[in-house]
Amino acid sequence: MNEYLASTYGDRIADQYDFMHPAIDQAAIDLLEELASGGPVLELGIGTGRIALPLADRGVKVQGVDASGAMIARLRAKPGGKEIPVTIADFREFDLGEKFALIFVAFNTIFALQTQEEQVECFRTVARHLEPGGCFLIEAFVPDLTRFDLDQRASVRSLDSSSAMLELSRHDPVAQRVDSQLVHVSSSGLQLYPVRLRYAWPSELDLMARLAGLALLHRWANWQREAFGATSGFHVSVYRREA
Ligand SMILES: C[S@@+](CC[C@H](N)C(=O)[O-])C[C@H]1O[C@@H](n2cnc3c(N)ncnc32)[C@H](O)[C@@H]1O
């Protein structure tokens, strides 16, 4: 997949994003509000504000970073969306000149960074922006290589009498990369939404955190804070900046 930039995913999917993804679980907002404990919050890959807007509605002072102007235009069009400060930048490396009690990156978005080095750099950028004792939360899937047959996968995400959403993926186990196209087929034509991820296991993320001076504080299986274990498909991990 050539010419895939930090803004590509968001710019291509912005018009459809909120139709494709459900509203955020209130348990997520409860946890983020609790971790912020009254301090300022930064979301990496804030997108259309699916999480930031309900968080701001609770009175939390939240701002975001995102590479996609099209996603931010969607955020701005929603009630309260103009009041949330957003910096258009790659969240791999940025300098906001202020520190936060909580920084979070949800919905597998840490994997939007395409190499291990970029992900390591992101942890360092986050650590620089955390107050002493501040937390970095990641919500992501646990890689499951059984999804692929001969390092490929074709699946039906949704289907009805007039349209289908297909997901076509190729897996590179050395680079830990999955290149996908979401393909929407309907009577009005065909749309392609490219997604390119570099996945990492929780243990690799923990090591990246340690390199940046962050220590694992919690790991849950979901926003409801259920116990994480060998069969968990997702994790919500919280790292704390050592003082
Ligand atoms: C899956 S969406 C998640 C949006 C929002 N956090 C949510 O949960 O609905 C990923 C977002 O991250 C942004 N993004 C992806 N890679 C990025 C990068 N390297 N730097 C900044 N933003 C990026 C995309 O533009 C998009 O808005």
The ligand as an SDF file (V2000), in Angstrom:
LIG
                    3D

 27 29  0  0  0  0  0  0  0  0999 V2000
   -9.7860    4.7640   14.7430 C   0  0  0  0  0  0  0  0  0  0  0  0
   -9.8130    6.5070   14.7710 S   0  0  0  0  0  0  0  0  0  0  0  0
  -10.1590    6.7780   16.4930 C   0  0  0  0  0  0  0  0  0  0  0  0
  -10.8580    8.0950   16.7640 C   0  0  0  0  0  0  0  0  0  0  0  0
  -11.3300    8.2500   18.2090 C   0  0  0  0  0  0  0  0  0  0  0  0
  -10.2240    8.1320   19.1320 N   0  0  0  0  0  0  0  0  0  0  0  0
  -12.3890    7.2100   18.5380 C   0  0  0  0  0  0  0  0  0  0  0  0
  -12.1510    6.3670   19.4090 O   0  0  0  0  0  0  0  0  0  0  0  0
  -13.4260    7.2380   17.8930 O   0  0  0  0  0  0  0  0  0  0  0  0
   -8.0970    6.9230   14.6580 C   0  0  0  0  0  0  0  0  0  0  0  0
   -7.8090    8.4080   14.6130 C   0  0  0  0  0  0  0  0  0  0  0  0
   -6.4080    8.5890   14.7380 O   0  0  0  0  0  0  0  0  0  0  0  0
   -5.9560    9.5030   13.7380 C   0  0  0  0  0  0  0  0  0  0  0  0
   -4.5700    9.1450   13.4320 N   0  0  0  0  0  0  0  0  0  0  0  0
   -4.1070    7.9920   12.8730 C   0  0  0  0  0  0  0  0  0  0  0  0
   -2.7750    8.0100   12.7910 N   0  0  0  0  0  0  0  0  0  0  0  0
   -2.3710    9.2000   13.3080 C   0  0  0  0  0  0  0  0  0  0  0  0
   -1.1020    9.7990   13.5250 C   0  0  0  0  0  0  0  0  0  0  0  0
    0.0330    9.1690   13.2040 N   0  0  0  0  0  0  0  0  0  0  0  0
   -1.0510   11.0180   14.0830 N   0  0  0  0  0  0  0  0  0  0  0  0
   -2.1970   11.6690   14.4300 C   0  0  0  0  0  0  0  0  0  0  0  0
   -3.4320   11.1430   14.2540 N   0  0  0  0  0  0  0  0  0  0  0  0
   -3.5160    9.9230   13.7050 C   0  0  0  0  0  0  0  0  0  0  0  0
   -6.9190    9.3300   12.5930 C   0  0  0  0  0  0  0  0  0  0  0  0
   -6.9370   10.4830   11.7680 O   0  0  0  0  0  0  0  0  0  0  0  0
   -8.2240    9.0860   13.3210 C   0  0  0  0  0  0  0  0  0  0  0  0
   -8.8900   10.2780   13.6090 O   0  0  0  0  0  0  0  0  0  0  0  0
  1  2  1  0
  2  3  1  0
  2 10  1  0
  3  4  1  0
  4  5  1  0
  5  6  1  0
  5  7  1  0
  7  8  2  0
  7  9  1  0
 10 11  1  0
 11 12  1  0
 11 26  1  0
 12 13  1  0
 13 14  1  0
 13 24  1  0
 14 15  1  0
 14 23  1  0
 15 16  2  0
 16 17  1  0
 17 18  1  0
 17 23  2  0
 18 19  1  0
 18 20  2  0
 20 21  1  0
 21 22  2  0
 22 23  1  0
 24 25  1  0
 24 26  1  0
 26 27  1  0
M  CHG  2   2   1   9  -1
M  END
$$$$
